[in-house]
Amino acid sequence: MNFLNQLHKLLLGMFALLNGAMLYLFLLHLPYGLEALLLSMVHWSKMDNNLLITAISFGLAAFIPIYVWGMNEVWKNRLLYMRWQFPHPAQDAFLTSRKQPFESSKLLAAFPQIKDAGFSRVKQTEVWEGLYRKYSTKTVVLNTDIHWKILRDLYCLSLMFLPPFAIAWLLNSDMPLSIATTYVFLFGAQFLFLLLAARSIGAKLVDNVLGVSIGVDREPEAKGKKRG
C-alpha cells in the first residue's frame, strides 16, 4: 500500500508539472510543445518577466499537488460532483436508473432497511460505506478504489489550474488567438475528460461494492462448480 501511495503522489506530481509547464509557456506567449519549452530554457535570461513567470508557474506546480493530497475527501467529492450535500457517489447507490451488474430487486431484497428508510440518501450512503469497509480488501473493490482516488485527485488538480489559467488569459488579452485556443483546448479537455472519467469510475466502485455484497462476483464460480 505504501508503494501505491508513492505512485499516487508521483502521478500527481508529474501531472502538476505538466500543467505548470503549460501555464509557463502560455504566459510567455509560446506555442505548446517540448521544443518551445527547451528553447525557452535556453534563452530564459533574455525573456521579459522570466523570473516572475517561472516562479508563478512552477510554484503552482509544487503547491497544488501538495494541497490536493492533503485535502479532505468530502471536499474532493464536492468538487467532483459539484454539490454541497450528499457529495458521495453512493448517495443513490440503491436507487438508480443506470445499468448495474445485478438486479435492483435482488439488491433491495438484501437491504430492506433502505426501502424502510424511504430511500434516504443519508441511509444509502451509510449502508454503502459500511459495506465498503467490509469488502475493501476484495481485489475488484480495491483496484477500482485505487483508480477512483487517483482520477479524482487528478481532476481536482486540473480544476485548480483553471483559475490561474483564466486569470493569465485575461491579463494576456493581446495573445494571438491561434496560440490561446490551443491552451484553452488543453486545459479544458483535460478537465472534462477527468471529470467524466472520475465520475464513471466512482459509479463503478459503488456498483462493485454492492455486487460483492450480494454475491454477484461469486455467481460465475458457483455455476462452474454446478456444471462440473
C-alpha positions as CSV (number, residue, x, y, z in Angstrom):
1,M,0.0,0.0,0.0
2,N,2.9,2.3,0.7
3,F,4.1,1.7,-2.9
4,L,0.7,2.6,-4.2
5,N,0.7,5.9,-2.2
6,Q,4.1,6.8,-3.6
7,L,2.9,6.0,-7.1
8,H,-0.2,8.1,-6.5
9,K,2.0,11.0,-5.3
10,L,4.3,10.6,-8.3
11,L,1.4,10.7,-10.8
12,L,0.0,13.9,-9.1
13,G,3.5,15.5,-9.2
14,M,4.0,14.6,-12.9
15,F,0.6,15.9,-13.9
16,A,1.1,19.1,-11.9
17,L,4.5,19.6,-13.5
18,L,2.9,19.2,-17.0
19,N,0.2,21.8,-16.1
20,G,2.9,24.1,-14.7
21,A,4.8,23.8,-17.9
22,M,1.7,24.6,-20.0
23,L,1.0,27.7,-17.9
24,Y,4.6,28.7,-18.2
25,L,4.6,28.5,-22.0
26,F,1.2,30.3,-22.1
27,L,2.4,33.2,-20.0
28,L,5.4,33.5,-22.3
29,H,3.1,33.6,-25.4
30,L,4.8,30.5,-26.7
31,P,3.2,27.6,-28.6
32,Y,2.7,24.4,-26.7
33,G,5.4,21.7,-27.2
34,L,8.6,20.3,-25.9
35,E,10.7,22.3,-28.5
36,A,9.3,25.6,-27.3
37,L,9.9,24.6,-23.7
38,L,13.5,23.7,-24.3
39,L,14.1,26.9,-26.3
40,S,12.6,29.0,-23.6
41,M,15.0,27.4,-21.1
42,V,18.0,28.1,-23.3
43,H,17.1,31.7,-23.7
44,W,15.5,32.1,-20.3
45,S,17.7,35.0,-19.2
46,K,16.7,37.0,-22.3
47,M,13.0,36.9,-21.8
48,D,10.8,39.6,-20.1
49,N,9.4,38.8,-16.7
50,N,11.2,35.4,-16.8
51,L,11.7,35.1,-13.1
52,L,8.1,36.0,-12.1
53,I,6.6,33.8,-14.7
54,T,8.8,30.8,-13.7
55,A,8.1,31.4,-10.0
56,I,4.3,31.5,-10.6
57,S,4.1,28.6,-13.0
58,F,6.3,26.1,-11.2
59,G,5.4,27.4,-7.8
60,L,1.8,26.4,-8.5
61,A,3.0,23.1,-9.9
62,A,4.6,22.4,-6.5
63,F,1.9,23.8,-4.3
64,I,-1.3,22.4,-5.9
65,P,-0.5,18.7,-5.7
66,I,0.5,19.0,-2.1
67,Y,-2.7,20.8,-1.4
68,V,-4.8,18.3,-3.3
69,W,-3.1,15.4,-1.5
70,G,-3.9,16.8,1.9
71,M,-7.5,17.9,1.0
72,N,-10.4,16.4,2.9
73,E,-12.1,13.6,1.0
74,V,-15.5,15.3,1.4
75,W,-14.2,18.4,-0.3
76,K,-12.8,16.3,-3.1
77,N,-16.2,14.7,-3.6
78,R,-17.9,18.1,-3.5
79,L,-15.6,19.4,-6.3
80,L,-16.1,16.3,-8.4
81,Y,-19.9,16.1,-8.1
82,M,-20.4,19.8,-7.8
83,R,-22.9,19.6,-4.9
84,W,-22.6,20.6,-1.3
85,Q,-24.9,18.0,0.3
86,F,-24.5,14.3,-0.3
87,P,-21.4,14.6,-2.5
88,H,-20.5,10.9,-2.2
89,P,-21.1,8.8,-5.3
90,A,-23.1,6.3,-3.2
91,Q,-25.9,8.8,-2.4
92,D,-28.3,7.0,-4.7
93,A,-26.5,3.6,-4.7
94,F,-29.7,1.6,-4.2
95,L,-32.0,3.8,-6.3
96,T,-30.5,4.4,-9.7
97,S,-31.5,4.3,-13.4
98,R,-28.1,3.4,-14.7
99,K,-27.2,-0.1,-15.8
100,Q,-25.9,-2.2,-13.0
101,P,-24.4,-5.7,-13.0
102,F,-27.2,-7.0,-10.8
103,E,-31.0,-6.8,-10.5
104,S,-32.2,-3.9,-8.4
105,S,-34.9,-6.2,-6.8
106,K,-32.2,-8.5,-5.6
107,L,-30.2,-5.6,-4.1
108,L,-33.3,-4.2,-2.3
109,A,-34.2,-7.6,-1.0
110,A,-30.8,-7.9,0.6
111,F,-31.0,-4.5,2.2
112,P,-34.7,-3.9,3.2
113,Q,-33.7,-1.1,5.6
114,I,-33.1,1.1,2.5
115,K,-36.7,0.9,1.4
116,D,-37.9,1.2,5.0
117,A,-36.0,4.5,5.3
118,G,-37.7,5.9,2.2
119,F,-34.5,5.6,0.2
120,S,-32.9,8.3,2.3
121,R,-29.6,9.5,0.8
122,V,-28.1,9.5,4.3
123,K,-29.1,5.9,4.8
124,Q,-28.0,4.8,1.4
125,T,-24.6,6.3,1.9
126,E,-24.3,5.0,5.4
127,V,-25.1,1.4,4.4
128,W,-22.8,1.6,1.4
129,E,-19.9,2.9,3.5
130,G,-20.4,0.0,5.9
131,L,-20.2,-2.5,3.0
132,Y,-17.2,-0.7,1.6
133,R,-15.3,-1.1,4.9
134,K,-16.2,-4.8,5.0
135,Y,-15.2,-5.6,1.4
136,S,-12.5,-3.0,0.8
137,T,-9.8,-5.7,0.6
138,K,-11.6,-7.6,-2.2
139,T,-9.5,-7.3,-5.4
140,V,-12.3,-5.9,-7.5
141,V,-13.1,-3.3,-4.9
142,L,-9.5,-2.5,-4.1
143,N,-8.5,-2.0,-7.7
144,T,-11.5,0.2,-8.5
145,D,-11.0,2.3,-5.4
146,I,-7.3,3.0,-6.3
147,H,-8.3,4.1,-9.8
148,W,-11.1,6.3,-8.5
149,K,-9.0,8.1,-5.9
150,I,-6.2,8.7,-8.5
151,L,-8.6,10.1,-11.1
152,R,-10.5,12.1,-8.5
153,D,-7.2,13.7,-7.4
154,L,-6.1,14.4,-10.9
155,Y,-9.5,16.0,-11.6
156,C,-9.1,18.2,-8.5
157,L,-5.7,19.2,-9.7
158,S,-6.8,20.1,-13.2
159,L,-9.7,22.1,-11.7
160,M,-7.3,24.2,-9.6
161,F,-5.2,25.1,-12.6
162,L,-8.2,26.6,-14.3
163,P,-8.4,29.8,-12.3
164,P,-4.7,30.7,-12.7
165,F,-5.1,30.0,-16.5
166,A,-8.2,32.1,-16.7
167,I,-6.6,35.0,-14.9
168,A,-3.5,34.7,-17.1
169,W,-5.7,34.7,-20.2
170,L,-7.4,37.9,-19.0
171,L,-4.0,39.6,-18.4
172,N,-2.8,38.5,-21.8
173,S,-5.6,39.6,-24.0
174,D,-3.2,40.6,-26.7
175,M,-2.0,37.0,-27.2
176,P,-2.5,35.6,-30.7
177,L,-5.7,33.7,-30.9
178,S,-4.0,30.7,-32.6
179,I,-1.9,30.2,-29.5
180,A,-4.6,30.9,-27.0
181,T,-7.0,28.4,-28.5
182,T,-4.5,25.6,-28.1
183,Y,-4.2,26.2,-24.4
184,V,-8.0,26.6,-24.0
185,F,-8.4,23.2,-25.6
186,L,-5.7,21.6,-23.5
187,F,-6.8,22.9,-20.1
188,G,-10.5,22.4,-21.0
189,A,-10.1,19.0,-22.5
190,Q,-8.2,17.5,-19.6
191,F,-10.7,19.0,-17.1
192,L,-13.7,17.5,-18.9
193,F,-12.0,14.1,-19.5
194,L,-11.0,13.7,-15.9
195,L,-14.5,14.9,-14.7
196,L,-16.2,12.2,-16.8
197,A,-13.7,9.5,-16.1
198,A,-13.6,10.1,-12.3
199,R,-17.4,10.1,-12.1
200,S,-17.6,6.9,-14.2
201,I,-15.1,5.0,-12.1
202,G,-16.9,6.3,-9.0
203,A,-20.1,4.7,-10.1
204,K,-18.2,1.5,-10.9
205,L,-16.8,1.5,-7.4
206,V,-20.3,1.9,-5.9
207,D,-21.6,-1.0,-8.0
208,N,-18.6,-3.3,-7.4
209,V,-19.1,-3.0,-3.6
210,L,-22.8,-3.7,-3.9
211,G,-22.1,-6.6,-6.3
212,V,-19.6,-8.2,-4.0
213,S,-22.0,-7.8,-1.0
214,I,-24.8,-9.7,-2.7
215,G,-22.5,-12.4,-4.2
216,V,-22.6,-11.3,-7.8
217,D,-18.8,-11.8,-8.1
218,R,-19.2,-15.4,-6.9
219,E,-22.0,-16.5,-9.2
220,P,-19.8,-17.5,-12.2
221,E,-17.7,-19.7,-9.9
222,A,-20.8,-21.3,-8.4
223,K,-22.2,-22.0,-11.8
224,G,-19.0,-23.5,-13.0
225,K,-18.9,-25.9,-10.0
226,K,-22.5,-26.9,-10.6
227,R,-21.7,-27.8,-14.3
228,G,-18.7,-29.8,-13.2
